[in-house]
């Protein structure tokens, strides 16, 4: 089973390979990062890591035992117990429930490590896979229709307070 890890500088080579190998696959459903992203990858990664150090974002990679990156799962614009979730999964890892399981795992980190109570997300209308993952993991449409790279999208929200935290133990029976 791949492991969800907080993004670190040593992930750089595997992360770049992941982005390059899946660029065309991603571009079919999300706005393309553009050539500049790949030409300036080291600088972009350094910016993300600096942003993460401030607590404004929490970036994660899904990594195999061999160190291959299979996905990115990011929490951005963290403020007042809320964050925006974004994710992308390698084409070869799709269709097996990996994204759904990883998003659910991320809920635990959100509540226990990052003190988040609400997640927001958005997906283009054409990105049925991401919209399915969001729905399966309890996100509900907000009615917002954001533009994502010029494409119409659907906004989602997921409250974490009650649904992600363990239930309280039952009260002891009185004798």
Residue, then its C-alpha position, 0 to 999 in steps of 0.5 A: x500500500x502506498x504511503x501518504x507523506x508530507x512533501x519534502x525536498x527529497x521528493x523532488x525527482x520522483x515528483x517531477x517524474x510523476x508530473x511529466x509522465x502524467x501531464x497529458x493525462x492530467x491535461x484532459x481533466x484539469x488545466x495544464x500547468x504549462x511549460x514554465x512549471x516544468x522548466x522552473x520545477x525546482x523554484x516552484x517546489x522551493x516556493x511550495x515548501x516555503x509556503x508549507x513552512x508558514x502553515x498556509x498549506x500542507x502538501x502531501x505525496x502518495x509514495x510507493x515503497x520504491x519511492x515512486x510518486x503516485x499522487x498529490x494531495x494538497x491542502x491550500x489556503x489554510x485559515x480559520x479551520x478551513x482549507x481547499x483540497x486539491x488532488x491528482x493521481x497517476x493514470x496507472x493508479x486510477x480506477x482502484x479506489x486509491x484516491x478515495x482511500x487517500x482522501x479519507x486518510x487525509x481527513x484524519x490528518x486534517x482533524x488530528x494534525x492540522x485542526x481543520x474542521x471544513x474542507x472545500x474543493x472544486x472540480x471541472x464539469x469534465x473531471x468526473x473521476x474527481x467529482x466521484x471521489x469527492x462525492x464518495x468521501x462525503x463532499x456535497x455540492x455548494x451551488x458555486x460554479x467556479x471557473x477552473x482554468x477557464x472551464x466551468x466547475x462545481x464547488x464542494x464542501x465537507x464538514x469534518x467535525x462530526x463525521x471524521x472524528x471517532x465517536x465518544x465512548x458510551x457512558x458507563x451503565x449505572x448500577 
